[in-house]
Amino acid sequence: MTMKVEFWSDIVCPWCYIGKRRFEKALSQFEHGTEIEVIWRSFELDPSSPRQGGDLVSALSKKMGRSIHEVKQMMAQITNLAAQDGLEYRFDIAKPGNTLDAHRLIHFASDQGLVEELNEYLYRAYFTEGVPVSDIEALIQVALKAGLDENATREMLASDKYTDDVRSDEGRAQSLNVSGVPFVLVNDKYAISGAQTSEVFLDALRQAWNEAHPITVIGGTGNSCDDGNCLI
């Protein structure tokens, strides 16, 4: 019996990539890791953003009400944190933009059994390679790296397919009062908000698993040694 883990994230969210890597580390250490079903849920940090978002530093400065210097300091700090988890962040070449199509592509890849591969390539494309993940042609190239069929990917992206799935994920997040990502829900019970340590993720997985798979003692008590009841 598998256990469900839902992971809400956005491709342009720096904490999401870090959280993803830490969760993957926890999953690799979890005794029942092969019995976990990970479902990647969509969450657009800014659904109203244009397809091409312009200069990232300037956009964040305006959005956050911080100076250019302060934004660059924040970027440097999170770049250093990402490096501790083996990730290379290049905010200087990052190209922000609308992520709806990227999320639709993730749902498509999930149906093709390639969602893990696509997710990783999308994050790497945006944060390390400076690829505009809002651009259709760029998304197709990322999809090819993940093993998706080019013609099927083009056909999907040219339609509005999976838009309802994205909206459904976001609606579920809203019902759970999710205001930011990453957000992880383990077995519909344990919620983890933010890019917590791999130890936090691992503890949640173990606790949820143990509760879902209680041990039943057969044979009753007796014929055993315990404290105060043994001839020693």
Buried (B, 14 or more C-beta within 10 A) or exposed (E): EEBBBBBBBBBBBBBBBBBBBBBBBBBEBBEBBEEBEBEBBBBBBBEEBEEEBEEBBEBBBEEEEBEEEEBBEBBEEBBEBBEEBEBEBEBEEBBBBBBBBBBBBBBBBBEBEBBBBBBBBBBBBBBBBEBBBBBBEBBBBBBEBBEBEEEEBBEBBEEEEBBEBBBBBBEBBEEBEBEBBBBBBBBEEBBBBBBBEBEBBBBBBBBBBEEEEEEEEEEEEEEEEEEEEEEE
